[in-house]
Amino acid sequence: MDLVPIILVVTLAMGFNYTNGFHDAANAIATSISTRALTPRVALGMAAVANLVGAFFGAKVAATIGSGIIETPTGPNGLWLVAAALVGATGWNLITWWFGLPSSSSHALIGGLGGAALVAGVGVQWSVIWAKVVIPMVVSPVLGIILGYLAMTAILWIFRNSNPGRVTRGFRVAQVASAAAMAFGHGLQDAAKTAGVVVLALNIAGHHSGNDIPIWVLLLSAIVISLGTYAGGWRIMRTLGRRIIDLTPPQGFAAETTAASILYVAGLAFGAPISTTHTITSAIMGVGATKRMSAVRWSVAGNIVGAWFLTFPGAGLVAVATWYITAVFR
């Protein structure tokens, strides 16, 4: 197959990856910046490195996205399907970014793939979506709230008799490690997801075979997602770092550690492409609830949850519209 179509699809994939940086890479470092544990420049540099390293551990997640969501389409229309899915996911990312809502780039991508596959007559692997997308989508935020609450409760009990100023300074230092762990988990999950889509496109075009990920795909995905973070993540950072709850360093540490742990287990053990957005947001809610329930701005949280539920159909519908609009070129 001619190289031009595959280059265009890879370019679209990196465009989606760039918008992913607006959303999810910002999630990895928003709490550390809001608590002033790290300066934005240092946090972004650390996130870029951690994303790069984490991407090399996301083979299971990449395989799920690349071959587990839809059946591998064949022929030229296969690349059009992937292109429509990527436009759907990117469009939804831009819409929710504009409103500062940390919706899930992961679910936008899966929704785009599902919508494009349905309209193109390609089989959707519903059993895999149920086991590795829907169930984790429900379980991971619940775990985030519960474990975030328990982690913060443990911190409050352990340091109940300690000097507050000293504890705050100590957790600012500890947040360097927890933020790095969160960024690593983001690379493991999200850089790998885009790499999986690129591998799917390469398989369709006959330039690759199997689920193993070429090094250049991983590197490109990690680099582009980091650039997206630097360019546009500030709206999401403000929502996560300040609008849900005014975070302190101990709270930021508890939320990041909780979220990173969930990302590792889901990605390394099960290959489940869970949402880093859902995970860190729910962990922040759980941590904030230990102070008092009213400390969490539940109206903001409700808007975020609403965006979560709209992501699958929203991205899917944009992908369907793209498929029909581009019919004249096929």
N, C-alpha and C positions, 0 to 999 in steps of 0.2 A: 504494500500500500504506500501511496505517496506520503512523503514526510510532512508536507504542509498541513494536512488535517490534524495529525498527531501533535505538531508544534502548537497549533491553535488551541487544542484541548488542554495541553500542558500549561499553556499561558492562562487559560481560563481557570485551571486548577490552582495556579499560583495567585490569581486574582482573588479567588475564594479564600485561599490561605492568608492572603494579606488582610482581608476583612476579618478573618478569624483572629488575627492579631489585635484588631480593634476591640474585640470582645474578650476572648478567653485568655489570651496571654496577659491582658490587663488584670484579669482575675487573680493571676498567680502572684502579683506583686502589689495589688491595690492596698491590702491591709498594712503591709510594711511601710508603704509611703504615707498612708494616712496617720499612722502612729509615730511617724518620723524616725522609725528604726533605720530606714535607708533613705538616701536622697534619690530623687527620680533617676538621675543619670547612673548612679551606682546600681540601683535596682534593675534598670533596663539592661545594663551590661551583664549583670548576673543572670537575669532571665534569659537573655540570648544564649549564653553559654550553657545554662542548664537545659534549655529547650533542645539545643543541639545534641547534647549528650543523651537526654531522655529519648530522643527520636530513635536511637539505635536499639532501644529495648522494647519497641512497640510493634514487633513483628506480628503478634497474635491479633492485636487491634487492627493493623493494616490488612491482615488476611480476612478478618470479618467484614470490613468495608469493601475490600476488593473483590471478594467472591462469595460472601455470605448474605448480602442484602438482596441482590437480584441475580438472576441467571445471567451468565456472560453472553451478551448479544453478539451477533456475527454480522459481518458486512459493513458497508459505509454507514448505514443507519445506526449502528452500534455507537459510533463516535458522536453522532448527532444526539443520541440519547444521553450520553455522558455530558456533552456540552450543555444540553437543556437542563440537566440536573444541577450542574455547577452554576448556571445563570440563576436558577431558582434559589439555590442556597445563598449565593452572593447577594442577590436582590433582597432577600429577607434579612440578611445580616446588616445591610445598609439601612433598611427601614428602621430596624430596632435600635441600631447605633444612633440614628438621628434623634430618637426619643430618649437615649441614654438608658435603655433597658438591656440588662445582661441576659438576653435570650441565648439559647444553646446553638452554637455553630454546628455542633455534632448532629443534633436533631434536624437542623436545617439541611445539612448534607444528606442525611438519610431520607428526609421527607422529599427532597429534590429527586433523589434516585428513585424512590418509590413512585412518585407522581409521573416522572418521565417514563419509567418502565411500564406502568399501567396504560398510558396513552399510546405507547409504541408497541404494545402487544407482547412485551417480554415478561416472563414469569417473575413474580416477587416471592422470595422465600420467607413466607409468613412465620413458619415455625422458628426460624433463626431470629427474625425481628422480635417475636414474642419473648424468646428465651434470653436474647442478648441485648435487646433494646428496651422493650416495654417494661419487663420486670425490673431490670436495673434502673430504669427511669423513675419508677415508683420507689424502689427500695433505697437507692442512694441518697435522695434528699431526706428520707425518714431517718436513715442512719446518721446523716450529717447533723440533723437536729439533736438526736439522742446522744450521739458520741460527743458532739460539741458541748452540750450541756454537762455531760459527765466529766469531760476533760477540764472544763472551766471550774466546775464544782471541786474537783480534786486539787486544782491549783489554789483556789481560795482557802481550802482546808489546810493544805500543806504550809502555806505562807501566811496563815491567819495571825500569827504573832510577830511577823517580820516587819521591818521598817518599810513603809509604802514606797518611799523614794528609792531605796536601794533595790526593792523588788522591780520597780518600773525600769530602772537602769539595766538590771540584769536581763529582763525579758526583751529589752530593745536589742541587746547583743544576741540573745537566743533567737530572735526573729530573723536574723541573717540566715541561720541554718534552716528554720522552718520555711522561709520564703524560697530558699534554694530548693528545698524538698518539694514544695508546691510547683515551682517552675519545672523541675525535672518531671514530675507527674504530668504536667501539661504537655511537655514534649513527648512523653511516652504515649499519651492519648491523642492529642490533636495534630501534632506534626505527622504522626503515623497514619492518621485517618486520611489526610490529603495524599500522603504517599501511596496509600492503598488505592485511591481513585486513579492516580497516575499509572499504577501497575495494571489496573483494570483496562485503562485506555491502551496501554502498550500491548496487552494481551489481545485486545480486539484488533489492533492494527497489525499484529503478527511480528512485532518487534521484541517480544518477550514471551516467556512461557513459565507458568507457575506463579506461586505467591511470594517468592523471595524478592526482596526489595533491593534494586541497584543502589550503590552508595551515593551516586550523584542525585538520585531522587530524594533520599533522606536529607542530604546536605542542603539541597535547594529548598525543600519544604521547611526545614528548620530555620534557614536564613531569612526566607520571605516572611514567615510568621513573626519573627523578631522585628523585622522592619515595620510590619503593620502595627505592632505594639507601640513602637516609638512614635509613629505618625499619628495614631488616632485613638489610643486607648484611654484618654483622659476623661471622657464623658462617663465611661463605665467605671473607672476608678473612683470617681466622685460618688456614684450611686452605691457601690459596694463599700467604700471606705468610710463614707460619712452619712449618706442618706438613710441607710437601714438602721444604723446605730453608731454613736460616736465611740469608736474603738480605742481601747488602751493597749499598750504593748502586751500584757498578759493575755488579753482577749484575742489579740491578733495572733499570738503564738498558738493559742489553743485552737483557733479556727483553722489556721494553716496546717497544723500538725494533723488535725482530724481529717481535713479534706485530702491531704497528700496520702494518708494511710488508705483511704477508701479508693483513691485513684490507682494506687499500686496494686491492691488486691484485685480490683476489677480488671485491670489491664494485663498484669503478669499472670494471674491465676486463671482467669476466665476468658480473656480476650474480648471483654465486653466494652464497647465504645461508649462509656458513660460521659455525661456532660460535666466538664470542669466547672461550668457556670452553676449548675444545679448544686454541685457538691460544696463549693466554697460558700455560696449564698446560704444554703441551709445550715452549714456549720456556723456561719456568723449569726444566724437567727438563734440557734441553740445556745451559743455562747452568750448572746445578749440577754436571753431569757433568764439567766442565772442572776442578773442584777435585779430585774423586775420585769414582768411581762410588758409593762407599758414603756420600757426602755427601747423596745423594738418598734420601729415605725411600721406597723402592720399594713398601713395603706400602701406604702411603697412596696413592701413584700408582696401584697396582693396584686399590684400591677405587674410585678416580675413573674408571679405564678401564672397570671393571665397570658403573658407573652409566651411562657413555656407551652401552654396548651394550644396556642395558635400556631406554633412553629411548624409542626408537621404539615397541617393543611396549607398554611401560608406559603411555605417554600414549595410544596407540591404543586399548588395552583400556578405559581410563577413559572415552574418548570413545564407544566402543561401548556401554558400560554406561549412559552418560548418554542416548544415543539411545533405548535400549529403555525406560529408566525414564520418560522424558518422552513416551513414545508416547501415554499417556493424555490428554495436553494437546493433541495434534495433531488 
